[in-house]
Amino acid sequence: MLGNLLGGFIVILVGVNLLPTVADTVADQSASDSSLANVSSAGATILGLVTLFYALGIMSAGVALCIGGLRNAGVM
């Protein structure tokens, strides 16, 4: 139980610390003056949502680990 809870908190901590790096990389790639910004309008929309999907993935992974630990302990 404690291992799952600790693992969930570590996942959240590492993911939150990497979030600015992901957001900066997405902003650099979607800039209009970038040489790699050769994407269509649909691709640019999806590229803009990468940060949101990353944050949702980190949140769901951490919550799933914590709920699994609580379920094993019999709390949930």
MOLINHU-V506097 format. One record per backbone hydrogen bond with DSSP energy under -0.5 kcal/mol. CO is the residue of the C=O (numbers start at 0). NH is the residue of the N-H. Records with the same first field share a line. If there is no record, write none. Layout:
CO = NH ; NH
This chain:
0 = 4
1 = 5
2 = 6
3 = 7
4 = 8
5 = 9
6 = 10
7 = 11
8 = 12
9 = 13
10 = 14
11 = 15
12 = 16
13 = 17
14 = 18
15 = 19
17 = 21
18 = 22
19 = 23
20 = 24
21 = 25
22 = 26
23 = 27
24 = 28
25 = 29
26 = 30
27 = 30
30 = 33
33 = 36
35 = 37
36 = 38
39 = 43
40 = 44
41 = 45
42 = 46
43 = 47
44 = 48
45 = 48
46 = 49
48 = 52
49 = 53
50 = 54
51 = 55
52 = 56
53 = 57
54 = 58
55 = 59
56 = 60
57 = 61
58 = 62
59 = 63
60 = 64
61 = 65
62 = 66
63 = 67
64 = 68
65 = 69
66 = 70
67 = 71
68 = 72
69 = 73 ; 74 ; 75
70 = 73
